[in-house]
Amino acid sequence: MDNISHKKKRTAWDDCLFSIIINVLLIAAVVVVAYPVYFILVASFSDPTIVNSGDLLFYPKGFTLTGYKTVFKNQDIWTGYKNTIFYTVCGTILGTMAVLMAGYALSRKDLRGRGIIMKLFVFTMYFSGGLIPFFLTVKSYGLLDSRLLMVILGSVSVYNIIVVRTFMQNSIPEELFDAATIDGCGNGRFFFRIVLPLSKAIIAVMILYIAVSYWNSYFNAMIFLTDDDKYPLQLVLRQILLTTSAGANNVNADPEIAAELQNAVSVIKYSIIIVVTGPILCLYPFIQKYFTQGVMIGAVKG
């Protein structure tokens, strides 16, 4: 009996030590990941001279709104916000429905040639025609400098389709479809009436993935858009930063003004990061409870 009690105490001590080590490692990981974000937030409200000197660590010093004033005094930023919200909302709706439908179709065993289709999809993940053929294709369709192009591009990702397909293979029983078929339910009705209500977790994950992708997208707009009124927020903020940097490096400018601008460039960069990432960070807590569940279920291959 004493031997059993000793083993239990030893097991309890081992579990306690393991929990302490894991918690310490997790706290360290959180600090490593969270501190850069916190530093950017603090630096965006601090005096540029202190930020550039490297004396800033844990709290704002010389509180100032210089960076935000420089960003928001440009009226184009509101146009950029409007365009980015439009592209993100429309693209997320289109992309989410597309990957859900494609994932469901590829999860069905009665889909003929689904193995070949899947191989063709995966092939496009590793090989592409290149930027110039892509540009010529877009031009041939007459989509250059159009909002429609910004909504279409990036709406469908093969990776997202694979995640949705795996989720539905593991979470939607084949017997459920058989029962629905007996009651006269076809694939379309089964998808909208049964599959979608049972797929809230993966839908939330896809919304987050696709929305973040659209919100942060700038390269396609930089390549295919020429009208400033159609620029997304990222390009507008890029222009603000380039304009400020050019003013700081202008040899004909007043030395004091140029030095002040050069000093403020870093704080403006931090302010731009907060302006860009703030709205999408506010979205995350509302779907966080679905996020882990959806990713884990969609990532386990049965």
ABEGO torsion letter per residue (X at the ends): XAAAAAAAAAAAAAAAAAAAAAAAAAAAAAAAAAAAAAAAAAAAABBAAAAAAGABAABBBGBBAAAAAAAAABAAAAAAAAAAAAAAAAAAAAAAAAAAAAAAAAABAABBGAAAAAAAAAAAAABBAEAAAAAAAAAAAGABGBAAAAAABGABBAAAAAAAAAAAAAABBAAAAAAAAAAGBBAAAAAAAAAAAAAAAAAAAAAAAAAAAAAABAAAAAAABABAAABBAAAAAAAAAAAAAAAAABAABBAAAAAAAAAAAAAAAAAAAAAAAAAAAAAAAAAAAAAAAAAAAAABBX
